[in-house]
Amino acid sequence: MRTARTFDAEARARFDAFFDAHHRDLARLAYLLSGDPDAAEDLTAEAFTQAWKRWDQVIRADMPLAYVRRIVVNLAASRVRRLVRERRGWRLLGAAWTDQIDGPDVAANADVRAALQRLPVRKRACVVLRHYYGLSEQETAATLGIAVGTVKSQTSRGVAELAALLGARPVGTTDRDEATR
């Protein structure tokens, strides 16, 4: 006879399959939110630990992946709050990870990652989920547990702040447009 806290082999197999399918993606999300590869590993491990403890809730959720993404986002936000309390005045999220950066323009990738770390956690999460992961506004809202309108405004503001931090022109403008301003 099974108790509520006893998980059978089928549940374990489903969890293992979920882990195998989504670990890399969730680790990448944790890295993009934390900016620190070691912290990302810790956040990912803790997220899967929490997901396993609540596995019956995770699999009953409309969007199990969104449920676990939200755990990652919440853990990242808690980490930031803890670091701010512990290290006032320290620039917490400015370190860019330059080892093993994939892509043709390593400097640009590092600049974008550093700029992302300067955004508040909610804006950063909205920008990453919408533009890096390609989630819809509705999926992002469900993942973060916020309204679709909040996703729209936070994403728009986050992208504008990133553009300002990176010295980018607004989309659709030319050098001539910039010269006449």
N, C-alpha and C positions, 0 to 999 in steps of 0.2 A: 504494500500500500504506500502511495506517495503522499508526502506532506507538501504544503504550499512552498516550502523552501527547498525541497528536493528536486533537482533537475535530472531528468532521465537522459539516456544516450541520444535520443532524438533532439532534445533541446540543445544539448552540447554540440551536436553535429550542425544544427542550424546556426548557432553562435559562431562556431569555427568557420563555417562558410561565409557568414557575414564579415567576420574578421578578415578572412583572406581576400574577400572582394573589396573591402573598404579601408583597410588599414593604411595603405599608401596615401590615399586621397585625404583621409582624416589627419594623417601626420603632416601632409603638406599644408592643410588648413591651419593646423596648430603652429607650424613654422611661420606662415604668413601673418598670423595674429601675434605671435610672440617675438619674432625676429631672432630667436635663439634656438639653434638646433638641439641643444641639450634640454632646454625647457620644452621644446616641441615633443621630444621623446617622452618626457615626463607627463605632459598634458595628454598625449595620446594614450599612454598606458593607463593613466587615471580615468580617462574617458571610457576606455573599454572595460576597466574594472567596474565602474559605476553602471555601465550598460549591462554587464553580466549580472550584477546584483539586482537589477531591475528588468532582466531579460523578458519576463512575462509582460511587462508594460511596453517594452520596446517593440516586441513583435505584434502587439495589439494596436500600436499606433498606426495612424493612416499612412505616415511616411517614416518608417523606422530609421532611415539614413538621416533625415532631417532631425529626428529626436536625438541621435548621437552627435550630429553636428552642433546642435544647441548645447549639449553637454560640453563639447570642446570650447565653444564660444564663452560659455559661462565660466569654465575653469580658467580660460585665458584672462577674462575680466577680473576674476578673483585674484589671479596671480599679479596682475597690474596693481590692483588696490593694495595688496600685501606689500609689494615692492615699494610703492609710493610711501606707505607708512614707515617701512623699515629704512628707507634711504632717501629721506627728503633732500631735495636739491640736486640729486644725482640724475643725470640724464639717462633714464632707464631703458628707453627703447631705441636708442640711436645706433646701436651696433649692427652693422650689416655683415651678413655672412658671405664671405667671398670665396671660400673653398667650394669646389665642386659646383660652381654655378653653370648651369646649362644655358645654351643660347649663344647667338652670334655676337652680341654686344655685352660683354661682361660688365663694363663700366655703367652702361645704361641700366642693366638689371640691378646692379648694386644701388644706383641712384633711386630707382623706383622702390626698391625694398626699404631703403632708408627713409624715403618720403612717406611710405605707407606707415612706418613705425611712428611717425609724427602725428598721424591722425588719431583722434579719440577711438576707443575700442569699437563702439557701435558703428561709426562711419566706416572704419577700416573693415569691419565684418561685412557691412552692406556692399562695399566696393569689391571686396575679395569674392564674396559669394555671387554677386551679379556678373562681374566682369572676368574673373579668373575661372570660376566654376560654371558660369553661364546659366545660373539658376534664374528662373522667372521671378518677377516681383512677388508673386504669390508664394512660390517655394521659399524665397528668402524670408518673407514675413513669417511663414510657418516655422522655418528653422530657428529664427530668432525670437519668435513669440511676440512680434510687434505687428502693428497695422501696416497694410500695403502702402498707405500714404506716407507713413514714417520711412519705409524702405525707399520710396521715391525721393523724398526730401534728403534723407541722409546720404543716399547714393549720389544725388546731384551735387550736394555740398561737398561730399568727399572727393568727387572727381574734380570739382573746381579748385579745391584746396591742393590736390595733387598737382594739377596743372600750374598753379601759382608756385608751388614749391619746386617744381621741375623747370619753371620758366617757359612753359609751353604756351603757344598761342591758342586761343579758343578755336575749336573746329570750324572750318569754313572761312577763316580769315586768311589774308595774304600779307606779304611784306608791305605792300602799298597800304592796306587797311591799317596796319600797325603804325606806319609813318604818318598817317593823317590824324592819329589820335592825339 
